Amino acid sequence: MALADEIVATLSPLRSLRVLTPAPGSVVPAHDCTLDGNLHAIGDRLRVAMRLSDLTEGGAILWSAVMEGEAHSKARLLEDVAARTGANVDHQLLFRAARRATAASQPDSPAADLVMRAVPDLYRLDRDRFMAAGKLLTRAVLRDGEFGMAHAWLALWNVLLVGQGWARNEREAMARAGAAAERAVTLDPRDARALTLAGHVRAFLHRQVAAGLSLHRRALEINPSLPLAWTLSGIALTYGGELNEARRHLRQAQRLLPHDPHGFFAETGLAVVALLLGEHEEAARLAQGVLQMQPRFTATLKVRLSALGHLGRTEEAGPYLTRLLELEPQFTVGRFRAGAPYAKREHLEHFARGLRLAGLP
């Protein structure tokens, strides 16, 4: 019962679902999915097996996991199981909705379906599909201006547009990102995802790191099982120079959702932390791992180049430099210095020096 209570408390803030907890023997209202599990005592350890089933597809398993801990740390284990369950349930239902919206695509689709169709293409970073996703999000906002999540995802789209160097007018894209993020928070001040996206806009685009961290903290208070909030708060802490705390946040994001297909954000953040700490081999290794999964993420290419520059491996850096300039032709060390939001000058200069050593003009 304690575990069930922890999980209900974790799932309740999620905007992607309605949580039902019928009493034993009562009539169960219509629902789409069932979350169940078992807790076993094995010697001095406890093992929890969780399973999320889709009842609309004959009980197909969407997610399952086994988690263990020491019996004497029962409270900590239950909290951990609830947090990881919340992260995975939210993730699975988000992309379940995306698949369904794509399959049922119609010209008059509601705003929520337009958003769900756009979300997967935000993270693939294929330029044509990314631009099409932006059009879907813009249509969603026009179709329902009171739907906060449409504004939140549109804010992230504009952030990535700037970050990838694809914005025709960076100033306008930054303004759109800020306006969309603020609108999302105004419409739903208890939406943790909207809050953390607004925080990222403040920290990354507007260099208001302290203000961004304040929004990230509010997001984590509302939903401490949201990997995106741990990731973006970790990135903001990196900008602020709090590298050890940044590493803790980024690792927590990975722990909550270890197989996140969009985990390249957190892994890139960890590579930046390693770079700024002077752990250049580790930074190069982490960045290489990300690029094997997402070769078009320009932020990772920049970390890899800077690390290789500091290591003196300029020949190895050549192909990565070519790829970066293909994706972002106007990028230079000067543009990096002008746009990077690092609060500590020594961090900015360390990153920039590595880029210069790697051959970036």
C-alpha positions as CSV (number, residue, x, y, z in Angstrom):
1,M,0.0,0.0,0.0
2,A,2.9,2.4,0.7
3,L,4.3,1.8,-2.7
4,A,0.9,2.3,-4.4
5,D,0.5,5.6,-2.5
6,E,4.0,6.7,-3.6
7,I,3.3,5.9,-7.2
8,V,-0.1,7.7,-7.2
9,A,1.5,10.8,-5.7
10,T,4.2,10.7,-8.4
11,L,1.7,10.2,-11.3
12,S,-0.9,12.7,-10.2
13,P,1.0,15.9,-11.4
14,L,1.4,14.5,-14.9
15,R,-0.6,16.3,-17.5
16,S,-0.5,13.4,-19.9
17,L,-2.9,11.1,-18.0
18,R,-5.7,10.8,-15.5
19,V,-5.0,8.5,-12.6
20,L,-7.7,6.1,-11.3
21,T,-7.4,4.3,-8.0
22,P,-10.7,2.3,-7.6
23,A,-11.3,0.6,-4.3
24,P,-11.1,-3.2,-4.2
25,G,-14.3,-4.7,-5.5
26,S,-15.7,-1.5,-7.0
27,V,-16.6,-1.0,-10.6
28,V,-13.5,0.2,-12.6
29,P,-14.3,3.2,-14.9
30,A,-13.2,3.0,-18.5
31,H,-9.5,3.4,-18.9
32,D,-6.7,2.9,-21.5
33,C,-3.8,1.5,-19.5
34,T,-3.1,-0.5,-16.3
35,L,-0.1,-0.1,-14.1
36,D,0.6,-3.0,-11.8
37,G,3.4,-4.8,-10.1
38,N,4.7,-7.0,-7.3
39,L,7.0,-6.5,-4.3
40,H,9.1,-9.5,-3.2
41,A,11.3,-9.9,-0.1
42,I,14.5,-11.9,-1.0
43,G,16.7,-12.3,2.0
44,D,17.7,-8.8,3.1
45,R,16.7,-7.2,-0.3
46,L,13.4,-6.1,-1.7
47,R,12.6,-6.5,-5.4
48,V,9.8,-4.6,-7.2
49,A,8.6,-5.6,-10.6
50,M,6.5,-3.0,-12.4
51,R,4.5,-3.3,-15.7
52,L,2.5,-0.8,-17.8
53,S,-0.1,-2.5,-20.1
54,D,-2.1,-1.0,-22.9
55,L,-5.7,-2.3,-22.7
56,T,-6.6,-0.8,-26.0
57,E,-4.1,-3.2,-27.7
58,G,-5.1,-6.4,-25.9
59,G,-2.9,-5.8,-22.9
60,A,0.3,-5.2,-24.8
61,I,3.2,-4.3,-22.5
62,L,4.4,-0.7,-23.0
63,W,7.0,-0.8,-20.3
64,S,8.3,-3.1,-17.6
65,A,11.2,-3.0,-15.1
66,V,12.6,-4.7,-12.1
67,M,14.2,-2.6,-9.3
68,E,15.9,-3.7,-6.2
69,G,17.2,-2.2,-2.9
70,E,18.1,-3.0,0.6
71,A,15.3,-4.0,2.9
72,H,16.5,-1.6,5.6
73,S,16.2,1.3,3.2
74,K,12.6,0.6,2.3
75,A,11.5,4.2,2.3
76,R,14.3,5.2,-0.1
77,L,13.5,2.2,-2.4
78,L,9.8,3.1,-2.6
79,E,10.6,6.7,-3.4
80,D,13.1,5.6,-6.1
81,V,10.6,3.1,-7.6
82,A,7.9,5.7,-7.7
83,A,10.1,8.3,-9.4
84,R,11.4,5.9,-12.0
85,T,7.9,4.6,-12.7
86,G,6.6,8.1,-13.1
87,A,9.3,9.0,-15.6
88,N,8.7,5.9,-17.7
89,V,4.9,6.0,-17.6
90,D,5.0,9.7,-18.7
91,H,7.5,8.9,-21.5
92,Q,5.6,5.9,-22.8
93,L,2.2,7.5,-22.8
94,L,3.6,10.6,-24.5
95,F,5.0,8.6,-27.4
96,R,2.0,6.3,-27.5
97,A,-0.1,9.5,-28.1
98,A,2.3,10.6,-30.8
99,R,2.0,7.3,-32.6
100,R,-1.7,7.4,-32.5
101,A,-2.0,11.0,-33.6
102,T,0.3,10.3,-36.6
103,A,-1.7,7.3,-37.6
104,A,-5.0,9.2,-37.4
105,S,-3.8,12.4,-39.1
106,Q,-6.6,14.5,-40.4
107,P,-6.7,18.1,-41.8
108,D,-9.0,19.1,-39.0
109,S,-7.1,17.4,-36.2
110,P,-7.4,19.0,-32.8
111,A,-4.5,21.0,-31.3
112,A,-3.5,18.1,-29.0
113,D,-3.0,15.8,-32.0
114,L,-1.1,18.3,-34.0
115,V,1.3,18.7,-31.0
116,M,1.7,14.9,-30.6
117,R,2.5,14.6,-34.3
118,A,5.2,17.2,-34.0
119,V,7.0,16.0,-30.9
120,P,9.0,13.1,-32.3
121,D,10.4,15.2,-35.1
122,L,11.7,17.8,-32.6
123,Y,14.3,15.3,-31.4
124,R,15.3,13.6,-34.7
125,L,16.9,16.9,-35.9
126,D,16.3,16.1,-39.5
127,R,16.0,19.6,-40.9
128,D,13.1,19.1,-43.2
129,R,11.0,17.1,-40.7
130,F,12.0,19.6,-38.0
131,M,10.7,22.5,-40.0
132,A,7.5,20.6,-40.7
133,A,7.1,20.0,-36.9
134,G,7.3,23.8,-36.4
135,K,4.4,24.3,-38.8
136,L,2.3,21.7,-36.9
137,L,3.0,23.5,-33.6
138,T,2.2,26.9,-35.1
139,R,-1.1,25.4,-36.4
140,A,-1.8,23.9,-32.9
141,V,-1.4,27.3,-31.3
142,L,-3.7,29.0,-33.8
143,R,-6.3,26.3,-33.5
144,D,-6.4,26.5,-29.7
145,G,-4.5,29.4,-28.1
146,E,-5.5,28.2,-24.6
147,F,-3.7,24.9,-24.9
148,G,-0.6,25.4,-22.9
149,M,1.3,22.4,-24.1
150,A,1.3,23.7,-27.6
151,H,3.0,26.8,-26.5
152,A,5.5,24.9,-24.4
153,W,6.6,22.6,-27.3
154,L,6.7,25.6,-29.7
155,A,9.1,27.3,-27.3
156,L,11.4,24.3,-27.4
157,W,11.2,24.2,-31.2
158,N,12.4,27.7,-31.3
159,V,15.2,27.0,-28.8
160,L,16.4,24.1,-31.0
161,L,16.0,26.3,-34.1
162,V,18.5,28.7,-32.6
163,G,20.8,26.1,-31.1
164,Q,21.1,24.3,-34.4
165,G,21.9,27.5,-36.3
166,W,18.8,27.1,-38.5
167,A,17.1,30.4,-37.6
168,R,16.9,32.9,-40.4
169,N,16.6,35.6,-37.8
170,E,17.9,34.6,-34.4
171,R,16.5,37.6,-32.6
172,E,13.0,36.9,-33.8
173,A,13.3,33.2,-32.9
174,M,14.5,34.0,-29.4
175,A,11.6,36.4,-29.0
176,R,9.1,33.7,-30.2
177,A,10.6,31.2,-27.8
178,G,10.3,33.6,-24.9
179,A,6.7,34.5,-25.7
180,A,5.6,30.9,-26.1
181,A,7.3,29.8,-22.9
182,E,5.8,32.6,-20.9
183,R,2.3,31.9,-22.4
184,A,2.6,28.2,-21.5
185,V,3.4,29.0,-17.9
186,T,0.6,31.5,-17.6
187,L,-1.9,29.0,-18.9
188,D,-0.8,26.3,-16.5
189,P,1.5,27.4,-13.7
190,R,1.5,23.8,-12.4
191,D,2.8,22.2,-15.6
192,A,6.3,21.1,-14.7
193,R,7.3,20.6,-18.4
194,A,6.2,24.1,-19.3
195,L,8.1,25.5,-16.4
196,T,11.3,23.8,-17.2
197,L,11.1,24.7,-20.9
198,A,10.5,28.3,-19.8
199,G,13.6,28.0,-17.6
200,H,15.7,26.8,-20.5
201,V,14.6,29.7,-22.7
202,R,15.6,32.1,-19.9
203,A,19.0,30.4,-19.3
204,F,20.1,29.4,-22.8
205,L,18.7,32.1,-25.0
206,H,18.4,35.1,-22.7
207,R,21.4,34.3,-20.5
208,Q,19.2,34.8,-17.4
209,V,20.7,31.8,-15.6
210,A,19.4,32.6,-12.1
211,A,15.9,33.2,-13.4
212,G,16.1,30.0,-15.4
213,L,17.2,27.9,-12.3
214,S,14.3,29.3,-10.3
215,L,11.8,28.0,-12.9
216,H,13.6,24.6,-13.0
217,R,13.4,24.3,-9.2
218,R,9.7,25.0,-9.3
219,A,9.3,22.3,-12.0
220,L,11.2,19.8,-9.9
221,E,9.1,20.6,-6.8
222,I,6.0,19.9,-8.8
223,N,7.3,16.8,-10.6
224,P,10.6,15.4,-9.3
225,S,10.3,12.4,-11.7
226,L,10.5,14.5,-14.9
227,P,13.8,13.7,-16.6
228,L,13.6,16.8,-18.8
229,A,13.6,19.0,-15.7
230,W,16.6,17.3,-14.3
231,T,18.4,17.6,-17.7
232,L,17.6,21.3,-18.3
233,S,18.3,22.3,-14.7
234,G,21.7,20.4,-15.1
235,I,22.4,22.4,-18.2
236,A,21.5,25.7,-16.5
237,L,23.8,24.8,-13.5
238,T,26.6,24.2,-16.0
239,Y,26.1,27.7,-17.4
240,G,26.2,29.0,-13.9
241,G,29.5,27.2,-13.2
242,E,28.1,24.8,-10.6
243,L,29.6,21.8,-12.3
244,N,29.4,19.1,-9.6
245,E,25.8,19.9,-9.0
246,A,25.1,20.0,-12.7
247,R,26.6,16.5,-13.0
248,R,24.3,15.2,-10.3
249,H,21.2,16.6,-12.0
250,L,22.2,15.2,-15.4
251,R,22.9,11.7,-13.9
252,Q,19.6,11.7,-12.2
253,A,17.9,12.3,-15.5
254,Q,19.7,9.3,-16.9
255,R,18.8,7.2,-13.9
256,L,15.1,8.0,-14.1
257,L,14.9,7.2,-17.8
258,P,18.0,5.2,-18.8
259,H,16.8,4.3,-22.3
260,D,15.5,7.7,-23.3
261,P,15.9,8.1,-27.1
262,H,16.3,11.8,-26.4
263,G,18.9,11.2,-23.7
264,F,21.5,12.9,-25.9
265,F,20.6,16.2,-24.2
266,A,21.7,14.9,-20.8
267,E,24.7,13.0,-22.2
268,T,25.9,16.2,-24.0
269,G,25.5,18.1,-20.8
270,L,27.7,15.6,-19.0
271,A,30.3,15.9,-21.8
272,V,30.3,19.7,-21.3
273,V,30.8,19.3,-17.6
274,A,33.7,17.0,-18.2
275,L,35.2,19.5,-20.7
276,L,35.0,22.4,-18.3
277,L,36.5,20.3,-15.5
278,G,39.5,19.6,-17.8
279,E,38.5,15.9,-18.2
280,H,39.1,16.1,-21.9
281,E,39.4,12.4,-22.6
282,E,36.1,11.8,-20.8
283,A,34.4,14.7,-22.7
284,A,35.6,13.4,-26.0
285,R,34.4,9.9,-25.1
286,L,30.9,11.0,-24.0
287,A,30.5,13.3,-27.0
288,Q,31.5,10.4,-29.4
289,G,28.8,8.2,-27.8
290,V,26.2,10.8,-28.3
291,L,27.2,11.4,-32.0
292,Q,26.8,7.7,-32.7
293,M,23.1,8.1,-31.7
294,Q,22.4,11.6,-32.9
295,P,25.1,12.8,-35.4
296,R,23.2,16.0,-36.2
297,F,23.2,17.6,-32.8
298,T,25.6,20.6,-33.2
299,A,26.0,21.1,-29.5
300,T,27.7,17.7,-29.2
301,L,29.9,18.3,-32.2
302,K,31.2,21.5,-30.5
303,V,32.0,19.7,-27.3
304,R,33.8,16.9,-29.2
305,L,35.8,19.4,-31.2
306,S,36.8,21.4,-28.2
307,A,37.9,18.3,-26.3
308,L,39.9,17.0,-29.3
309,G,41.5,20.5,-29.6
310,H,42.7,20.4,-26.0
311,L,44.0,16.9,-26.5
312,G,46.0,18.0,-29.6
313,R,44.2,15.5,-31.8
314,T,43.6,17.9,-34.7
315,E,43.6,15.3,-37.4
316,E,40.9,13.3,-35.7
317,A,38.9,16.6,-35.3
318,G,38.8,17.2,-39.0
319,P,35.7,15.2,-40.0
320,Y,33.8,16.6,-37.1
321,L,34.7,20.1,-38.0
322,T,33.5,19.5,-41.6
323,R,30.2,18.0,-40.3
324,L,29.6,21.0,-38.0
325,L,30.2,23.6,-40.7
326,E,27.9,21.6,-43.0
327,L,25.1,21.9,-40.4
328,E,25.9,25.4,-39.2
329,P,28.0,27.1,-42.0
330,Q,28.3,30.5,-40.2
331,F,29.6,29.1,-36.9
332,T,32.9,30.6,-35.7
333,V,34.7,30.9,-32.4
334,G,33.6,34.5,-32.4
335,R,29.9,33.5,-32.8
336,F,30.4,31.0,-30.0
337,R,31.8,33.6,-27.6
338,A,29.0,36.0,-28.5
339,G,26.2,33.5,-27.9
340,A,27.3,31.0,-25.3
341,P,25.6,31.7,-21.9
342,Y,28.5,30.6,-19.6
343,A,28.6,32.9,-16.5
344,K,32.2,32.2,-15.7
345,R,34.6,33.7,-18.2
346,E,37.2,31.0,-17.6
347,H,34.7,28.3,-18.7
348,L,33.8,30.3,-21.8
349,E,37.4,30.8,-22.8
350,H,38.3,27.2,-22.1
351,F,35.6,25.9,-24.4
352,A,36.5,28.5,-27.0
353,R,40.2,27.7,-26.9
354,G,39.5,24.1,-27.6
355,L,37.4,25.0,-30.6
356,R,40.2,27.2,-31.9
357,L,42.8,24.5,-31.4
358,A,40.6,22.0,-33.3
359,G,40.7,24.3,-36.4
360,L,37.4,26.3,-36.1
361,P,37.9,29.8,-37.5
